[in-house]
Amino acid sequence: MNNSVSLLPALALVAALALPGCVASKKYDDLKARQASTEQGKTEAERQQRTAVAELRKATDELAEMRLQTKRLQDDSTQTGNALRRTRQLYTQLTDSYDKLLKNSDRELANKSSDYNKVAQDLARREAELGELDAGLRRSRADIDKLNADLKTREARLAELQKALAEKDKAVNDLRASVTNALRGFQGTDLQVQMKDGKVYVSLSEQLLFKSGSTKVDPKGQEALKQLAAVLQQQPDVNVVVEGHTDNVPFSRAAGAMQDNWDLSVLRATEIARLLAAGGVPPQRVTASGRSQYVPVAANDSPQNKALNRRTEIILTPKLNELFKILDSNSSTTTTGGK
């Protein structure tokens, strides 16, 4: 009877250990699926950013080429106008000469008949040239008017695109300033705020957030995340990506669902995402992902460098809806003009 009683706590402990493992495995599979979706979304956002910059460069180059064409047409128009004035002057002189010849006597007219014919032919030729020059000038002026109208349209779209990019840059700078000010008490080797590729990166070391091998954030790290969440509550147009990173030391654990550094980085990112959401950041704006050991910031060749690689990066990206609308509008206009 005593032996049966002593076995009951042991059986209960075994059942308790087995049950969390199953639940954690299911959570791990869900996290893997979210990881794939996150990577795809991040790649698309970066592609759209590159597209915006490339479109701006292309629009600037096209604007410069159109200005050069306008200058050339204006020069051609000036030359045509000068030629037209010279032809008109010569035409007037020939008309005067012709009138004088008509006033001569019949004898002089007979003697000068060949001169009359020559002058008449020259006059007819000049009249034809004058008509061609007039037509060419009208075409040049029509081309210039059309090019000027197109140039104004392109300049307006370029100005709109430049304004949108400037507003985006200002939003990123303001966001960096707000985050830096909120986390001023935590900055140092354990917390850094910097701008890169049009985004704000908040890098937090493992020492600030976690104990070795743990996925639970320490109290000091929780306070930093609370301060960051307060800033992000006031920034509704900012998307948040939480990336967990590790060094290349293989993860080992006697029990539990985590198998390697992938698991560790994903679970840490997810834990931070939960804390941001608990701090008031809408969960639909937050994406958690784990990068394991594969995106290091330093070579894993010393304890100091490995410590740098064991970090969490919170990437803040302002939404670019207005910028993408302008890019779509420019693309539609270019396609229509090509047709």
C-alpha positions as CSV (number, residue, x, y, z in Angstrom):
1,M,0.0,0.0,0.0
2,N,2.9,2.4,0.8
3,N,4.6,1.6,-2.5
4,S,1.4,2.6,-4.5
5,V,1.1,5.9,-2.7
6,S,4.8,6.8,-3.4
7,L,4.4,6.1,-7.1
8,L,1.5,8.6,-7.6
9,P,3.6,11.8,-7.5
10,A,6.1,10.4,-10.0
11,L,3.3,9.5,-12.5
12,A,1.8,12.9,-12.1
13,L,5.2,14.6,-12.8
14,V,5.7,12.5,-16.0
15,A,2.2,13.4,-17.3
16,A,2.9,17.1,-16.6
17,L,6.2,17.1,-18.4
18,A,4.8,15.3,-21.5
19,L,1.7,17.6,-21.9
20,P,3.6,21.0,-22.3
21,G,5.9,19.3,-24.9
22,C,3.0,18.5,-27.2
23,V,1.6,22.0,-26.8
24,A,5.0,23.6,-27.4
25,S,5.5,21.5,-30.6
26,K,2.2,22.8,-32.0
27,K,3.1,26.4,-31.2
28,Y,6.5,25.8,-32.8
29,D,4.8,24.6,-36.0
30,D,2.6,27.7,-36.0
31,L,5.6,29.9,-35.5
32,K,7.4,28.2,-38.4
33,A,4.5,29.0,-40.7
34,R,4.4,32.6,-39.5
35,Q,8.2,32.8,-40.1
36,A,7.7,32.0,-43.8
37,S,4.9,34.6,-44.1
38,T,7.1,37.2,-42.4
39,E,10.1,36.6,-44.6
40,Q,7.9,37.0,-47.7
41,G,6.3,40.2,-46.4
42,K,9.7,41.7,-45.5
43,T,11.1,40.9,-48.9
44,E,8.1,42.6,-50.6
45,A,8.4,45.7,-48.5
46,E,12.1,46.0,-49.4
47,R,11.3,45.4,-53.0
48,Q,8.8,48.2,-52.9
49,Q,11.3,50.5,-51.3
50,R,13.9,49.8,-54.0
51,T,11.2,50.3,-56.7
52,A,10.3,53.7,-55.2
53,V,13.9,54.9,-55.3
54,A,14.5,53.5,-58.9
55,E,11.3,55.2,-60.1
56,L,12.5,58.5,-58.7
57,R,15.8,58.2,-60.5
58,K,14.1,57.2,-63.7
59,A,11.7,60.2,-63.5
60,T,14.6,62.5,-62.9
61,D,16.5,61.2,-65.9
62,E,13.4,61.5,-68.2
63,L,12.9,65.1,-67.0
64,A,16.4,66.0,-67.9
65,E,16.1,64.4,-71.3
66,M,12.8,66.3,-72.0
67,R,14.4,69.6,-71.0
68,L,17.2,68.9,-73.4
69,Q,14.7,68.2,-76.2
70,T,12.8,71.4,-75.4
71,K,16.1,73.4,-75.6
72,R,16.9,71.8,-79.0
73,L,13.4,72.5,-80.4
74,Q,13.6,76.1,-79.2
75,D,17.0,76.5,-80.9
76,D,15.6,75.0,-84.1
77,S,12.6,77.3,-83.9
78,T,14.8,80.3,-83.5
79,Q,16.9,79.3,-86.5
80,T,13.7,78.7,-88.6
81,G,12.4,82.1,-87.6
82,N,15.6,83.8,-88.6
83,A,15.6,82.0,-92.0
84,L,12.0,83.0,-92.5
85,R,12.8,86.7,-91.9
86,R,15.7,86.6,-94.3
87,T,13.5,85.0,-97.0
88,R,10.8,87.6,-96.5
89,Q,13.4,90.4,-96.9
90,L,14.7,88.8,-100.1
91,Y,11.1,88.3,-101.3
92,T,10.5,92.0,-100.8
93,Q,13.6,93.0,-102.6
94,L,12.7,90.7,-105.6
95,T,9.2,92.2,-105.7
96,D,10.6,95.7,-105.8
97,S,13.0,94.7,-108.6
98,Y,10.1,93.1,-110.5
99,D,8.0,96.2,-110.2
100,K,10.8,98.4,-111.4
101,L,11.3,96.2,-114.5
102,L,7.6,96.4,-115.3
103,K,7.8,100.2,-115.5
104,N,10.5,100.1,-118.2
105,S,9.7,100.6,-121.9
106,D,8.5,97.8,-124.2
107,R,12.0,97.8,-125.7
108,E,13.7,97.3,-122.4
109,L,11.0,94.8,-121.5
110,A,11.9,92.8,-124.7
111,N,15.6,93.1,-124.0
112,K,15.1,92.1,-120.3
113,S,12.6,89.3,-120.9
114,S,15.2,86.7,-119.9
115,D,15.8,88.7,-116.7
116,Y,12.1,88.8,-116.0
117,N,11.9,85.1,-116.4
118,K,14.8,84.5,-114.1
119,V,13.5,86.8,-111.5
120,A,10.0,85.3,-111.7
121,Q,11.4,81.8,-111.3
122,D,13.6,82.9,-108.4
123,L,10.6,84.6,-106.9
124,A,8.4,81.4,-107.3
125,R,11.2,79.3,-105.7
126,R,11.5,81.7,-102.8
127,E,7.7,81.7,-102.3
128,A,7.8,77.9,-102.1
129,E,10.7,78.0,-99.6
130,L,8.8,80.5,-97.6
131,G,5.7,78.2,-97.5
132,E,7.9,75.3,-96.4
133,L,9.5,77.4,-93.7
134,D,6.1,78.6,-92.4
135,A,4.9,75.0,-92.3
136,G,8.1,73.8,-90.5
137,L,7.8,76.7,-88.0
138,R,4.2,75.8,-87.2
139,R,5.2,72.1,-86.7
140,S,8.1,73.1,-84.5
141,R,5.8,75.4,-82.4
142,A,3.2,72.6,-82.0
143,D,6.0,70.2,-81.0
144,I,7.3,72.7,-78.4
145,D,3.8,73.3,-77.0
146,K,3.2,69.5,-76.7
147,L,6.6,68.9,-75.1
148,N,6.1,71.8,-72.7
149,A,2.8,70.5,-71.6
150,D,4.3,67.0,-71.1
151,L,7.2,68.5,-69.3
152,K,4.9,70.3,-66.9
153,T,3.0,67.1,-66.2
154,R,6.3,65.2,-65.5
155,E,7.6,68.0,-63.3
156,A,4.4,68.0,-61.3
157,R,4.6,64.2,-60.8
158,L,8.3,64.4,-60.0
159,A,7.6,67.1,-57.4
160,E,4.8,65.0,-55.9
161,L,7.1,61.9,-55.7
162,Q,9.9,64.0,-54.2
163,K,7.5,65.4,-51.6
164,A,6.3,61.9,-50.7
165,L,9.8,60.7,-50.3
166,A,10.7,63.7,-48.2
167,E,7.7,63.2,-46.0
168,K,8.7,59.5,-45.6
169,D,12.2,60.5,-44.7
170,K,10.9,63.1,-42.2
171,A,8.6,60.5,-40.7
172,V,11.5,58.1,-40.2
173,N,13.7,60.8,-38.7
174,D,11.0,61.9,-36.3
175,L,10.3,58.2,-35.4
176,R,14.1,57.7,-34.7
177,A,14.1,60.8,-32.5
178,S,11.1,59.7,-30.5
179,V,12.4,56.2,-30.0
180,T,15.9,57.6,-29.0
181,N,14.4,60.0,-26.5
182,A,12.1,57.3,-25.0
183,L,15.0,54.8,-24.6
184,R,17.7,57.3,-23.6
185,G,18.1,55.7,-20.2
186,F,18.8,52.3,-21.7
187,Q,21.2,53.2,-24.5
188,G,24.8,52.0,-24.6
189,T,26.3,48.7,-25.6
190,D,23.0,46.9,-24.7
191,L,20.6,49.1,-26.7
192,Q,21.2,51.0,-29.9
193,V,18.9,53.0,-32.2
194,Q,20.0,53.7,-35.8
195,M,18.5,54.4,-39.2
196,K,19.2,52.1,-42.2
197,D,17.5,51.6,-45.6
198,G,14.7,54.1,-44.7
199,K,13.9,52.2,-41.4
200,V,14.6,52.6,-37.7
201,Y,16.4,49.7,-36.1
202,V,16.3,49.2,-32.3
203,S,18.9,46.6,-31.4
204,L,18.7,45.1,-27.9
205,S,21.4,42.7,-26.6
206,E,20.7,39.4,-25.0
207,Q,22.2,40.7,-21.8
208,L,19.4,43.4,-21.6
209,L,16.6,41.0,-22.3
210,F,17.2,37.3,-21.5
211,K,19.2,35.0,-19.4
212,S,21.2,32.4,-21.4
213,G,18.9,29.9,-23.2
214,S,15.8,31.6,-21.8
215,T,12.8,33.0,-23.7
216,K,11.5,35.1,-20.8
217,V,12.4,38.8,-20.8
218,D,14.1,40.2,-17.7
219,P,12.5,43.1,-15.7
220,K,15.0,45.7,-17.2
221,G,14.2,44.5,-20.7
222,Q,10.5,44.6,-20.0
223,E,10.8,48.2,-18.9
224,A,12.6,49.1,-22.1
225,L,10.0,47.4,-24.2
226,K,7.2,49.2,-22.2
227,Q,8.8,52.6,-23.1
228,L,9.1,51.6,-26.7
229,A,5.5,50.5,-26.8
230,A,4.4,53.8,-25.5
231,V,6.1,55.5,-28.4
232,L,4.6,53.1,-31.0
233,Q,1.1,53.7,-29.6
234,Q,1.4,57.2,-30.9
235,Q,2.7,56.1,-34.3
236,P,-0.3,54.3,-36.0
237,D,1.4,54.3,-39.4
238,V,4.4,52.3,-38.3
239,N,4.8,48.6,-38.9
240,V,6.9,46.6,-36.4
241,V,9.0,43.6,-37.2
242,V,10.7,41.7,-34.3
243,E,13.8,39.6,-35.3
244,G,15.5,37.3,-33.0
245,H,19.2,36.5,-33.6
246,T,21.7,34.1,-32.0
247,D,25.4,33.3,-32.3
248,N,26.6,30.0,-33.9
249,V,27.0,28.0,-30.6
250,P,24.6,25.0,-31.0
251,F,21.6,25.2,-28.7
252,S,21.4,22.2,-26.3
253,R,18.6,21.4,-23.8
254,A,17.8,18.3,-22.0
255,A,14.1,18.6,-22.4
256,G,11.4,20.7,-24.0
257,A,10.2,21.6,-27.5
258,M,13.2,23.8,-28.6
259,Q,15.7,21.9,-30.7
260,D,18.2,24.5,-32.0
261,N,18.9,28.2,-32.4
262,W,16.0,28.6,-34.9
263,D,13.6,27.7,-32.1
264,L,15.3,29.9,-29.6
265,S,15.3,33.0,-31.9
266,V,11.7,32.5,-32.9
267,L,10.4,32.1,-29.4
268,R,12.3,35.1,-28.1
269,A,10.9,37.2,-31.0
270,T,7.4,36.0,-30.2
271,E,7.8,36.8,-26.5
272,I,8.9,40.4,-27.3
273,A,6.0,40.8,-29.7
274,R,3.6,39.7,-27.0
275,L,5.1,42.3,-24.6
276,L,4.7,45.1,-27.2
277,A,1.1,44.1,-27.7
278,A,0.5,44.0,-24.0
279,G,2.0,47.5,-23.9
280,G,-0.7,48.8,-26.2
281,V,0.7,48.2,-29.8
282,P,-2.0,46.6,-32.0
283,P,-1.0,43.0,-32.6
284,Q,-1.9,43.3,-36.3
285,R,1.0,45.8,-36.7
286,V,3.6,43.4,-35.1
287,T,5.4,40.6,-36.9
288,A,7.7,38.2,-35.1
289,S,10.5,36.2,-36.8
290,G,13.6,34.3,-35.9
291,R,16.8,34.5,-37.9
292,S,18.8,32.0,-35.8
293,Q,22.6,32.4,-36.4
294,Y,22.4,33.3,-40.1
295,V,22.5,37.1,-40.0
296,P,25.4,38.0,-37.8
297,V,26.7,41.5,-37.2
298,A,30.2,40.2,-36.4
299,A,32.3,37.1,-37.0
300,N,31.6,34.4,-34.4
301,D,35.3,34.2,-33.6
302,S,35.4,35.6,-30.0
303,P,33.2,35.8,-26.9
304,Q,32.8,39.6,-27.5
305,N,31.6,39.1,-31.1
306,K,29.3,36.3,-30.2
307,A,27.7,38.5,-27.6
308,L,27.1,41.1,-30.3
309,N,25.3,38.5,-32.4
310,R,23.0,37.4,-29.6
311,R,20.5,40.2,-30.0
312,T,17.0,41.1,-30.9
313,E,16.3,43.7,-33.6
314,I,13.0,45.7,-33.6
315,I,12.6,47.1,-37.1
316,L,10.2,50.1,-37.4
317,T,8.9,50.8,-40.9
318,P,6.6,53.7,-41.7
319,K,3.7,52.7,-44.1
320,L,4.3,53.9,-47.7
321,N,0.7,53.8,-49.0
322,E,0.8,57.4,-50.4
323,L,4.2,56.8,-52.0
324,F,3.0,53.6,-53.7
325,K,-0.1,55.4,-55.0
326,I,2.1,58.0,-56.7
327,L,4.3,55.2,-58.1
328,D,1.3,53.4,-59.5
329,S,0.0,56.6,-61.0
330,N,3.4,57.2,-62.7
331,S,3.5,53.7,-64.0
332,S,0.0,54.0,-65.5
333,T,0.9,57.3,-67.2
334,T,4.1,55.9,-68.7
335,T,2.2,52.9,-70.1
336,T,-0.5,55.1,-71.6
337,G,2.1,57.4,-73.1
338,G,3.9,54.4,-74.7
339,K,0.7,53.3,-76.4
